[in-house]
Amino acid sequence: MSASCALLWLTHVWAPELAVEFEKLCSLKGPDAPDVWLLLDSRTTGATSLAERYPRCHVFEEKRLFQLPYPRLEGHGTINHPHFPVFDFFLSHGNYDNYWVIEYDVRYTGRWETLLSSFQSYDHDLVTSHIRRYAQEPDWFWWTTLHHPSKVIVRDKYVRSFNVIYRISNGALEFMHQAQSDGWRGYPEVSFPTLLLDGGFRLLDFGGNGEFTLPEYRNRFYTTRSSRSGNLGLFGTMRYRPSRARAGMRENKIYHPVKPEGMIEPPVEKLKIVGRWALEAIAGGVILRNRNKIGFSGVWDVRESSGI
């Protein structure tokens, strides 16, 4: 990393504990430290004072985001277009070679310098987490959002990722800018990896246990658990829901989601999430055992990586 690398910390909320996390990144020093930017929703309470407090602060407005020359997901707001603020920044700050994007509810239990510098020697265009092919998680909700008015990529070539923390190259962002301007739309966790891989760009998973993970990084920086639905499950350091109040106890691991107390799901909602996950895990186990009985080697396994 160097000044040719930007780190964008994306948030639509603010709280004292979030200030602490952001300032940890701001304190990164040395010739390899990235330029750390606060990527801030204009509707955030205190946005004006925050922009004055942090010199590198890019404030985005929902109205401006949806004026970008990209098709949007109908019926969805900014929360389901988390790549739009990144492009809003990129189009006015296109001078960086690489861009790290980290959402506000991501925590790392080691030194950020260690994680970020670990990929300095890799020239992959998208470095992210939980990269899986369509056949591994065919029931994932967001597959169907990838669409173009006239162009087609066969569904078997679709790839998904979990983009709460990722690094993307300048060339990949420019490619995605052109692709979306040309009519491609989709949730970025399917559009980014699928279109980039189809376009000849290189993907790298910085942990977990998928095919895009290098042997030396297997489960190194995070763990996830795969299923047909793509919901990641409970027994991993990274998941979609439920939220945590604090990071777990495993050292040098990425945890997600870790949210301020007022944003944590109530107990009843957490129980519903756990119940749905348990039913899916049981059903998946039954299917897997039946496949093994007839000698079928499946492409997915609900017994994939675990670790809290």
ABEGO torsion letter per residue (X at the ends): XBAABBBBBBBABBBAAAAAAAAAAAABBEAABBBBBBBBBAABBGAAAAAAABABBBBBBAAAAAABABBBBBGBBAAABAAAAAAAAAAABAABABBBBBBAABBBABBAAAAAAAAAABABABBBBGBBBAAABAABAAAAABBBAABBBBAAABBBBBAABBBBBAAAAAAAAAAAAAGBBEBAAAAAAAAAAAAGBBBBBABEABAABBAAABGAABBBBBBAAGAGEABBABBAOBBBABBBABBGBBBOBBBBAAABBBAAAAAAAAAAAAAAAAAAAAAAAAAAAAGBBBABBAABBBEX
